[in-house]
Amino acid sequence: MSTTYVWKGRSPNGEILSGEYMAETKDDLVGYLRKRKIIITSVRQKSKDYKIELPWSQRVSVKDLGVFTRQFATMINAGLPMVQCLDVLASQTEKEFFRRSVAQVTSDVEGGSTLGEALGKHPKIFSKLFVNMVEAGEAGGILDVILNRLAVYLEKADALHRKIKGAMTYPTVVCIVALGATIFMLMFIIPTFARMFTDFGGKLPLPTQIVMGLSTLLRNFWYFLVGGIIGAVILFKRFYATDVGRLKVDGFLLKIPVLGMVLRKGAVARFTRTLGTLISSGVPILNGLDITARTAGNRVIENAVFATRDSISQGNTISEPLKKSGVFPPMVTQMISVGEQTGALDEMLEKIANFYDDEVDTAVDSLTAIIEPVMIVIMGVVVGGMLIAMYLPMFKLISVVSGG
């Protein structure tokens, strides 16, 4: 298990230096400092403060990784040594978990590991796609080119993710607001009317009785409602964690009108861009399909890509099994077929990805245009229906008084 050591020393010029270093043993630290020609004056093990790291503190966003990759590519292209590049990147990284990981990559590279091997030790940050492309770049002597491709890929992947997330955010917020307004009225507004109607006496209209019954049920048994919602969420998560559950839920999402089209087009854009980037970087097609399937984000798409991988391993083309899956639009399979025949599959995949990026934009705009009036109507019906139900007895009272 690695231990963090605090060291002090002097450079050959007499400059006083200090720092922290994570190593398996003290001898590893001494060897590291000697390679840098540092004269050690003191070394001690860093005291443990038992700092608790929350799960979300270890998350590195696609945007953060894209910025890291772009800066790395720029420095490598400028001719800076790899270790110096990693040192600079580690020092300017704000997230503590990311900074420590880059620092560990730096020490591993200094210790003789390849960059791909060092990055592979941190799967929470660097995916198989990232590691495989870096290894291909190192083997081909084009690491700066590969890092630039990775940076472009990550930037476009982040943009696509934000588009789809934006499409999901609006209806979710509107639903929460509508539900909150309904609960507020049932909990606090309706009881005021209920007391007044009780004093009035007489038989209340059926809509009024239903709304008052819902209000009484919610106020007296709200904990059952909360418990039911929490239980439903837990059961759904457990169901979705199973292979069958995820396949059914992901398949259902793709069939939802308008929203399913957004998700489908986003999945196609992600698949084609990922596979195109891997192939153009020199990653073998079977490895590329394996990585692409695991980053698909939808189990239906993932199964289709795995089926394609199995088919290719038997000597078949890519386009035929994709066509049989029924998941990918005919235009996509036809363009992939043309790319295979002309030997320009990576370029064709890039063109498809760019086209579907624009298609996602259009689909998101269509989704927003449809959802906005629908949600307004639903909110109007719910809130307006409760208000009308509460005013019906008052209309009856007015007619009785007028008739009297």
C-alpha positions in Angstrom: 0.0 0.0 0.0 1.4 3.4 -1.0 2.3 5.9 1.8 2.7 9.6 1.5 6.1 10.9 2.7 7.1 14.5 3.4 10.7 15.3 2.4 13.1 18.2 2.6 16.4 18.6 0.6 18.7 20.8 -1.4 19.3 21.0 -5.1 22.9 20.8 -6.5 22.8 24.7 -6.5 22.1 24.8 -2.8 18.4 25.7 -3.2 16.2 24.4 -0.4 13.4 22.2 -1.6 10.5 20.3 0.0 7.5 18.4 -1.0 5.3 15.3 -0.7 5.6 12.0 -2.5 3.5 8.8 -2.5 5.6 5.7 -2.6 5.4 2.0 -1.6 8.5 2.3 0.6 10.9 4.9 1.9 13.6 3.5 -0.4 11.4 4.2 -3.4 11.3 7.9 -2.3 15.0 8.0 -1.9 15.6 6.6 -5.3 13.1 9.1 -6.8 14.9 12.1 -5.2 18.4 10.9 -6.2 17.3 10.6 -9.8 16.4 14.3 -9.5 19.9 15.0 -8.0 18.3 16.2 -4.7 20.4 15.9 -1.5 18.0 14.6 1.2 18.0 16.4 4.6 14.9 14.8 6.1 12.1 12.4 5.4 9.1 11.6 7.5 5.8 9.8 6.9 2.9 12.2 6.6 0.5 11.9 9.6 -2.9 10.6 8.8 -5.7 13.0 9.3 -8.4 10.4 8.4 -10.0 12.7 5.9 -13.2 11.3 4.5 -13.5 11.5 0.8 -17.0 11.5 -0.4 -17.8 9.6 -3.6 -18.5 12.7 -5.7 -15.2 14.2 -4.7 -13.5 11.5 -6.7 -15.4 12.3 -9.9 -13.6 14.0 -12.8 -16.0 15.4 -15.4 -15.5 15.0 -19.1 -14.9 18.7 -19.3 -12.1 18.6 -16.8 -10.5 15.6 -18.6 -10.9 17.5 -21.9 -9.1 20.5 -20.6 -6.3 18.3 -19.1 -5.9 16.5 -22.5 -5.9 19.7 -24.5 -3.2 21.3 -22.3 -1.2 18.0 -22.3 -1.3 17.8 -26.1 -0.2 21.5 -26.5 2.8 21.0 -24.2 3.9 17.7 -25.9 3.5 19.3 -29.3 5.7 22.2 -28.1 8.5 19.7 -27.3 8.4 19.7 -23.5 9.5 16.5 -21.8 6.6 14.3 -20.7 7.5 14.3 -17.0 7.7 18.1 -17.0 4.3 18.3 -18.7 2.7 16.1 -16.1 4.4 18.1 -13.3 2.9 21.3 -14.6 -0.6 19.7 -15.1 -0.6 18.2 -11.6 0.4 21.6 -10.0 -2.4 23.5 -11.8 -5.2 20.9 -11.3 -7.7 22.2 -8.8 -9.5 18.9 -7.8 -7.5 17.2 -5.1 -8.3 13.6 -6.3 -7.4 14.4 -9.9 -4.2 16.3 -8.8 -3.0 13.3 -6.7 -3.7 10.9 -9.5 -1.7 12.9 -12.1 1.1 13.2 -9.6 1.1 9.4 -9.2 1.1 9.1 -13.0 4.2 11.4 -13.1 6.1 9.3 -10.5 5.2 6.0 -12.4 6.5 7.5 -15.7 9.7 8.6 -14.0 10.0 5.1 -12.6 10.1 3.6 -16.1 6.4 2.9 -16.8 4.9 3.9 -20.1 2.3 6.6 -20.1 -0.4 4.1 -21.0 0.5 1.8 -18.1 0.6 4.7 -15.7 -2.8 6.0 -16.8 -4.3 2.5 -16.7 -3.8 2.4 -12.9 -6.5 5.1 -12.5 -9.6 3.7 -14.2 -11.9 6.1 -12.3 -10.4 9.0 -14.4 -8.9 7.5 -17.5 -11.2 5.1 -19.4 -10.1 2.2 -21.5 -10.7 4.3 -24.6 -8.3 7.0 -23.2 -5.6 4.4 -22.2 -5.8 2.4 -25.5 -5.5 5.5 -27.6 -2.5 6.8 -25.6 -0.8 3.3 -25.9 -1.4 3.4 -29.7 0.1 7.0 -29.8 3.1 5.9 -27.9 3.7 2.8 -30.1 3.3 4.9 -33.3 5.4 7.9 -32.0 2.4 10.2 -32.6 1.4 10.9 -29.0 0.8 14.6 -29.6 -1.6 13.8 -32.5 -3.5 11.2 -30.5 -3.8 13.6 -27.5 -5.2 16.2 -29.9 -7.7 13.7 -31.2 -8.6 12.7 -27.7 -9.1 16.4 -26.7 -11.5 16.9 -29.7 -13.3 13.7 -28.9 -13.8 14.7 -25.2 -14.9 18.2 -26.0 -17.5 17.0 -28.5 -18.6 14.2 -26.1 -19.1 16.8 -23.4 -21.1 19.1 -25.7 -23.3 16.1 -26.7 -23.8 15.1 -23.0 -24.8 18.7 -22.1 -27.4 18.8 -25.0 -29.0 15.6 -23.9 -28.9 16.6 -20.2 -30.5 19.9 -21.2 -33.3 18.1 -23.0 -34.0 16.1 -19.8 -33.7 19.0 -17.4 -36.6 21.1 -18.6 -39.4 18.6 -18.3 -38.0 17.3 -15.0 -38.0 20.8 -13.5 -41.5 21.5 -14.7 -42.8 18.2 -13.3 -41.2 19.0 -9.9 -42.7 22.5 -9.8 -46.1 21.1 -10.8 -45.9 18.4 -8.1 -44.7 20.9 -5.5 -47.6 23.3 -6.3 -50.1 20.5 -6.0 -48.8 19.2 -2.7 -48.6 22.8 -1.3 -52.3 23.4 -2.2 -53.4 20.1 -0.8 -51.5 20.6 2.4 -52.2 24.2 3.2 -54.8 25.9 0.9 -57.5 23.2 0.7 -57.8 22.7 4.5 -58.8 26.3 4.8 -61.7 25.8 2.4 -62.5 22.5 4.1 -63.1 24.1 7.4 -65.4 26.7 5.8 -67.4 24.1 4.0 -67.8 22.0 7.2 -69.3 25.0 8.9 -71.6 25.6 5.9 -73.0 22.1 6.0 -74.9 20.4 3.2 -73.8 18.0 0.6 -70.7 19.0 -1.3 -70.1 18.4 -5.0 -68.2 15.2 -6.0 -65.1 17.0 -7.3 -64.9 19.0 -4.0 -65.2 15.7 -2.0 -62.4 14.1 -4.0 -60.0 17.0 -3.6 -60.8 17.3 0.2 -60.3 13.5 0.5 -56.9 13.8 -1.2 -55.9 16.7 1.1 -56.9 14.7 4.3 -55.1 11.6 3.0 -51.9 13.6 2.3 -51.9 15.5 5.6 -52.6 12.4 7.8 -50.5 9.8 5.9 -47.8 11.9 4.2 -45.1 9.6 5.7 -46.6 6.6 3.8 -46.3 8.7 0.6 -42.7 9.6 1.3 -41.8 6.0 2.3 -43.5 4.7 -0.9 -41.5 7.1 -3.1 -38.2 6.2 -1.4 -39.1 2.5 -1.7 -40.0 2.8 -5.3 -36.7 4.6 -6.1 -34.7 1.9 -4.3 -36.6 -0.9 -6.1 -36.1 0.8 -9.4 -32.4 1.2 -8.9 -32.0 -2.5 -7.9 -34.1 -3.5 -11.0 -32.0 -1.3 -13.2 -28.8 -2.7 -11.8 -29.7 -6.1 -13.3 -29.0 -7.0 -16.9 -32.7 -7.7 -17.7 -33.8 -4.5 -15.9 -31.4 -2.3 -17.7 -32.2 -3.8 -21.0 -36.0 -3.3 -20.5 -35.6 0.3 -19.2 -33.1 1.4 -21.9 -35.3 -0.2 -24.6 -38.4 1.6 -23.2 -36.5 5.0 -23.2 -35.6 4.6 -26.9 -39.4 4.0 -27.7 -40.7 7.1 -25.9 -42.0 9.6 -28.6 -39.6 12.5 -29.3 -37.4 11.9 -26.2 -36.5 8.4 -27.5 -35.4 10.0 -30.8 -33.1 12.4 -28.9 -31.6 9.5 -27.0 -31.3 7.3 -30.1 -29.6 10.1 -32.1 -27.3 10.9 -29.2 -26.3 7.2 -28.9 -25.6 7.0 -32.7 -23.4 10.1 -32.5 -21.5 8.7 -29.5 -21.0 5.3 -31.1 -19.7 6.7 -34.4 -17.5 9.3 -32.9 -15.9 6.9 -30.4 -15.3 4.1 -33.0 -14.0 6.6 -35.6 -11.6 8.2 -33.2 -10.3 4.7 -32.1 -9.8 3.4 -35.6 -8.1 6.6 -36.9 -5.7 6.3 -33.9 -4.6 2.8 -34.8 -6.6 0.8 -32.2 -7.5 -2.6 -33.6 -11.2 -2.8 -34.8 -12.2 -5.6 -32.3 -10.7 -3.7 -29.4 -12.3 -0.5 -30.7 -15.8 -2.1 -30.8 -15.3 -3.6 -27.3 -14.5 -0.2 -25.9 -17.3 1.5 -27.9 -19.9 -1.0 -26.6 -18.9 -0.3 -23.0 -19.2 3.5 -23.5 -22.5 3.4 -25.4 -24.6 4.5 -22.4 -27.6 2.3 -23.4 -27.8 -1.5 -23.0 -29.7 -2.0 -26.3 -27.0 -0.1 -28.2 -24.3 -2.0 -26.2 -25.7 -5.4 -27.1 -26.0 -4.4 -30.8 -22.3 -3.4 -30.9 -21.2 -6.6 -29.1 -23.1 -8.6 -31.6 -21.3 -6.7 -34.3 -17.9 -7.4 -32.7 -18.7 -11.2 -32.6 -19.8 -11.1 -36.2 -16.6 -9.3 -37.3 -14.4 -11.8 -35.4 -16.0 -14.4 -37.7 -14.9 -12.5 -40.8 -18.1 -10.5 -41.6 -18.5 -6.8 -42.2 -19.5 -4.1 -39.6 -22.5 -2.8 -41.5 -24.5 -6.0 -41.8 -24.9 -6.9 -38.1 -25.6 -3.3 -37.3 -28.4 -3.3 -39.9 -29.8 -6.5 -38.5 -30.0 -5.1 -35.0 -32.7 -2.6 -36.0 -31.2 0.0 -33.7 -29.3 2.1 -36.2 -31.0 4.1 -38.9 -30.6 2.8 -42.5 -28.5 5.9 -43.5 -25.9 5.1 -40.8 -25.5 1.4 -41.9 -25.3 2.4 -45.5 -22.6 5.1 -44.9 -20.6 2.6 -42.8 -20.9 0.1 -45.6 -19.5 2.7 -48.1 -16.7 3.5 -45.7 -15.7 -0.2 -45.4 -15.7 -0.6 -49.2 -13.7 2.5 -49.8 -11.2 2.0 -47.0 -12.2 5.3 -45.3 -14.3 3.9 -42.4 -12.8 6.3 -39.9 -13.6 9.4 -42.0 -17.1 8.1 -42.7 -17.8 7.6 -39.0 -16.6 11.1 -38.3 -19.0 12.5 -40.9 -21.9 10.5 -39.4 -21.0 11.8 -35.9 -20.9 15.4 -37.1 -24.3 14.9 -38.8 -25.9 13.4 -35.8 -24.5 16.1 -33.5 -26.6 18.6 -35.5 -29.5 16.1 -35.5 -29.4 16.1 -31.7 -29.6 19.9 -31.6 -32.7 19.7 -33.8 -34.3 16.9 -31.8 -33.7 18.8 -28.5 -35.4 21.9 -29.9 -38.3 19.9 -31.1 -38.6 18.2 -27.7 -38.6 21.5 -25.9 -41.1 23.0 -28.3 -43.5 20.1 -27.6 -43.0 19.7 -23.9 -43.4 23.4 -23.0 -47.1 23.8 -24.0 -47.9 20.2 -22.8 -46.6 20.8 -19.3 -48.3 24.2 -19.1 -51.6 22.6 -20.0 -51.0 19.8 -17.4 -50.2 22.3 -14.7 -53.2 24.4 -15.6 -55.5 21.4 -15.5 -54.2 20.2 -12.1 -54.1 23.5 -10.3 -57.1 24.9 -12.1 -59.1 21.8 -11.4 -58.5 22.0 -7.7 -59.5 25.6 -7.6 -62.7 25.0 -9.5 -63.5 22.0 -7.2 -63.1 24.4 -4.2 -65.2 27.1 -5.7 -68.1 24.9 -6.7 -69.7 24.9 -3.2 -69.3 28.7 -3.1 -71.3 29.0 -6.4 -73.9 26.7 -4.9 -74.1 28.9 -1.7 -74.4 32.1 -3.8 -77.3 30.5 -5.9 -79.0 29.4 -2.6 -78.7 32.9 -1.1 -79.9 34.6 -4.4 -82.8 32.2 -4.6 -83.7 32.9 -0.9 
